[in-house]
């Protein structure tokens, strides 16, 4: 039985997740790593390590899977089982992979069309409110070294504020924010969206979601991407606090926007993006803000970097050995 590159790719990615994901979770818990930026690196590692293993052993070392030859190492029996199941399903994965990639691209087009529709139906806010928004954005863009993004005001239901666009991100603000929030609260919301633009999150999040669609056969891909994006929100929250001041006031703003978001009829919480998220995510963000500084200091870059390299190389070389 001969294995082609596509099949070995499936084995690397699928089996690799069963090793790297538990290793990442255990490492985060044992070392008590709470810094969002460091946790994001671990989740990203869990997403790309199987790809790195495939690239290393099928390009640099030109190693090929050989059917029926499995050294007696821990996990070889399980690996053999996965290979057997893979040969039974490989003929269906090819078309599904193309379909899922196509669906991911369709979602991108749909999001772009949605923003275009919101732009066409944009409203003109009160001149004083608009001037205040422009003033806040100009002030914070100057501090972040950004160009002023386009701002779209909308009455469409289902969101509070979000940032969209791969090349030239725009900020979309719901009209009720202008009337229900104070100046400081509105500044916090707008600053949060600017931080997303500053960090290039619209592009990175798009790539991660596309990868998630492609990795539909992995049971962990959605969990990894969701956790990465949650940590990214926590990181943006911390950067926002640095720019606007009090973390207690910012946490109160998050809760107020969430309460107002739910109070409006016709809102669909599953469509909430940008400043808001799911109920669980909002609770975690507020708790993280209020407990910041109580969970210990940020781990050293050397420690985290060494652990990341060790985990990645261990999984990559183990996969190469049993394959």
C-alpha positions in Angstrom: 0.0 0.0 0.0 1.6 3.3 -1.1 0.9 6.6 0.6 0.9 9.8 -1.4 1.8 13.3 -0.1 -1.8 14.3 0.4 -2.5 11.3 2.6 0.6 11.8 4.6 -0.4 15.5 5.0 -3.7 14.3 6.4 -2.0 12.0 8.9 0.5 14.6 10.0 -2.1 17.3 10.6 -4.8 15.1 12.1 -2.5 13.0 14.3 -0.3 15.9 15.1 -3.2 17.7 16.7 -3.8 14.8 19.1 -0.2 15.4 20.4 0.4 19.2 20.2 -3.0 20.4 21.6 -2.9 18.5 24.9 0.8 19.4 25.2 0.0 23.1 24.8 -2.9 23.0 27.3 -0.8 21.2 29.9 2.1 23.6 29.5 -0.2 26.7 30.0 -1.7 25.2 33.2 1.5 23.9 34.7 3.5 27.1 34.1 0.5 29.3 34.9 1.0 31.4 31.8 -1.7 34.1 31.9 -0.3 36.8 29.6 -2.6 36.9 26.5 0.3 37.6 24.1 2.2 34.6 25.3 -0.8 32.3 25.3 -1.6 33.4 21.7 1.8 32.1 20.7 1.1 28.7 22.2 -2.3 28.4 20.4 -0.7 29.5 17.1 2.0 26.8 17.7 -0.8 24.2 18.1 -2.3 25.3 14.8 0.9 25.3 12.6 3.1 22.5 14.1 1.5 19.7 12.0 2.1 21.8 8.9 5.7 22.4 9.9 6.2 18.7 10.5 4.9 17.9 7.0 7.0 20.6 5.4 10.2 19.4 7.2 9.9 15.7 6.5 8.6 16.0 2.9 10.8 18.8 1.6 14.0 19.3 3.7 14.4 15.6 4.6 12.4 14.2 1.7 10.9 11.5 4.0 8.0 9.5 2.8 5.4 7.4 4.6 5.7 3.7 3.9 2.6 1.6 4.3 2.8 -1.3 6.7 6.2 -0.2 8.3 5.7 1.2 11.8 8.5 1.1 14.3 7.7 0.0 17.8 7.3 3.4 19.5 4.6 4.8 21.8 1.6 5.6 19.8 2.5 3.5 16.7 -0.6 1.3 17.0 -2.8 4.4 17.2 -1.0 5.9 14.3 -1.4 2.7 12.3 -5.1 2.9 13.0 -5.3 6.5 11.8 -3.5 5.5 8.6 -5.9 2.7 8.0 -8.9 5.1 8.5 -7.2 7.7 6.4 -7.0 5.3 3.4 -10.7 4.8 3.7 -11.7 8.4 3.8 -8.9 10.1 1.7 -11.0 9.9 -1.5 -13.7 12.0 0.2 -11.4 14.5 1.8 -10.1 15.9 -1.4 -13.4 17.3 -2.7 -14.4 18.3 0.8 -11.2 20.3 1.2 -11.8 22.2 -2.0 -15.5 22.8 -0.9 -14.5 24.1 2.5 -11.8 26.4 1.0 -14.5 27.7 -1.4 -16.9 28.2 1.5 -14.2 30.2 3.4 -13.7 32.5 0.4 -17.4 32.9 0.0 -17.7 34.0 3.6 -15.1 36.7 2.8 -17.0 37.9 -0.2 -20.2 37.9 1.9 -18.6 40.0 4.6 -17.3 42.5 2.0 -20.8 42.7 0.5 -22.3 43.2 4.0 -19.9 46.1 4.7 -20.7 47.6 1.2 -24.5 47.4 2.0 -24.0 49.0 5.4 -22.0 51.8 3.7 -24.8 52.3 1.2 -27.4 52.6 4.0 -25.2 54.7 6.3 -26.8 57.4 8.3 -25.6 61.0 8.9 -25.3 61.4 12.7 -25.7 64.6 14.7 -22.9 67.0 13.6 -21.8 67.4 17.2 -21.6 63.7 17.7 -19.8 63.2 14.5 -17.3 65.9 15.3 -16.6 64.2 18.7 -16.0 60.8 17.0 -13.6 62.4 14.5 -11.8 64.2 17.3 -11.4 60.9 19.3 -10.2 59.0 16.2 -7.7 61.8 15.2 -6.3 61.9 18.7 -5.8 58.2 19.1 -4.6 57.7 15.5 -1.9 60.2 16.2 -0.8 58.3 19.3 -0.8 55.0 17.4 0.8 56.3 14.2 -2.2 55.4 12.1 -4.0 57.1 9.2 -7.6 58.0 9.9 -9.8 55.1 8.9 -13.2 55.5 7.3 -16.0 55.6 9.8 -19.5 54.3 8.9 -22.5 55.1 11.1 -25.3 52.6 10.9 -28.7 51.7 12.4 -28.5 48.1 11.4 -29.1 45.6 14.2 -26.8 42.9 15.5 -23.6 44.7 16.5 -22.2 47.6 18.6 -19.0 48.4 16.7 -16.6 46.4 14.6 -13.7 46.7 12.2 -13.7 45.2 8.8 -11.6 45.2 5.6 -8.4 43.4 4.6 -6.5 46.2 2.8 -8.1 49.4 4.1 -10.0 48.5 7.4 -13.1 50.6 8.2 -14.8 51.1 11.5 -18.6 50.6 11.7 -20.4 52.2 14.6 -24.0 51.6 15.6 -26.0 54.7 16.0 -27.2 53.8 19.5 -23.6 54.1 20.8 -23.6 57.8 20.1 -26.7 58.5 22.1 -26.3 56.0 25.0 -22.6 56.3 25.8 -20.7 59.1 27.4 -17.6 60.7 25.8 -15.2 58.5 27.8 -17.1 55.4 27.1 -17.3 56.1 23.4 -13.6 56.9 23.4 -12.9 53.4 24.9 -15.0 51.6 22.2 -13.4 53.5 19.3 -9.9 53.1 20.7 -10.5 49.3 21.0 -11.4 49.2 17.3 -8.3 51.3 16.4 -6.1 48.9 18.3 -7.5 46.1 16.1 -6.5 48.1 13.0 -3.0 48.9 14.5 -2.4 45.2 15.1 -3.6 44.1 11.7 -6.2 41.8 13.3 -8.6 41.9 10.3 -6.0 40.2 8.2 -4.8 37.7 10.8 -8.3 36.8 11.9 -9.3 36.2 8.3 -6.3 33.9 7.7 -7.1 31.9 10.9 -10.7 31.5 10.0 -9.7 30.3 6.5 -7.3 27.8 8.1 -10.1 26.6 10.3 -12.3 25.9 7.3 -9.5 24.0 5.6 -8.8 22.0 8.8 -12.4 20.9 9.1 -11.4 17.3 9.8 -9.5 18.3 12.9 -11.6 18.3 16.1 -9.4 20.9 17.7 -9.1 23.6 14.9 -12.2 25.6 16.0 -11.2 25.4 19.7 -7.7 26.6 18.9 -8.8 29.5 16.7 -11.5 30.6 19.1 -9.1 30.6 22.0 -6.5 32.5 20.0 -9.1 35.1 19.1 -10.2 35.4 22.7 -6.7 36.0 23.9 -6.3 38.5 21.1 -9.3 40.4 22.4 -7.8 40.4 25.9 -4.6 41.8 24.5 -6.5 44.5 22.7 -8.3 45.3 25.9 -5.0 45.8 27.7 -3.7 48.1 25.0 -6.9 50.0 25.1 -6.5 50.6 28.8 -3.0 51.9 28.2 -4.4 54.5 25.8 -7.6 55.5 27.7 -6.7 55.1 31.4 -8.6 53.3 34.2 -9.2 49.6 33.7 -12.2 49.7 36.1 -13.9 52.3 33.9 -13.1 50.3 30.8 -14.5 47.1 32.3 -17.7 49.0 33.3 -17.9 50.3 29.6 -17.7 46.7 28.3 -20.6 45.7 30.7 -22.7 48.7 29.8 -22.3 48.2 26.0 -23.2 44.5 26.4 -26.3 45.3 28.5 -27.4 47.9 26.0 -26.7 45.5 23.1 -29.1 42.9 24.6 -31.7 45.5 25.5 -32.5 46.5 21.9 -35.1 44.5 20.1 -34.1 42.7 17.0 -30.5 42.2 18.1 -29.1 38.8 17.2 -26.2 38.1 19.6 -24.7 35.5 17.3 -24.0 38.3 14.8 -22.1 40.4 17.4 -18.5 41.0 16.3 -15.8 43.5 17.0 -16.2 45.1 20.4 -18.6 42.4 21.6 -18.5 38.7 21.7 -20.3 35.8 23.3 -21.6 36.0 26.9 -18.8 33.7 28.1 -16.1 35.7 26.2 -17.4 39.0 27.7 -17.3 37.5 31.2 -13.8 36.3 30.7 -12.7 39.7 29.4 -14.1 41.6 32.4 -12.7 39.1 34.9 -9.3 39.2 33.2 -9.3 43.0 33.4 -10.2 43.1 37.0 -7.8 40.4 38.0 -4.9 41.7 36.0 -1.7 41.8 38.1 -3.1 39.3 40.6 -2.0 36.2 38.7 1.7 36.9 38.8 4.1 38.6 36.4 4.6 37.9 32.7 6.9 34.9 32.1 10.3 35.6 30.7 10.7 35.6 26.9 13.5 33.0 27.2 11.4 30.6 29.2 8.4 30.9 26.9 10.5 30.8 23.7 12.4 27.7 24.9 9.2 25.9 25.8 7.6 26.8 22.4 10.6 25.5 20.5 10.7 22.3 22.6 7.1 21.5 22.1 7.2 22.2 18.4 10.3 20.2 17.7 9.3 17.3 19.9 6.0 16.8 18.0 7.6 17.4 14.6 10.4 14.8 15.1 8.1 12.3 16.8 5.7 12.5 13.8 8.7 12.1 11.5 10.0 9.0 13.4 6.7 7.1 13.4 6.1 8.0 9.8 
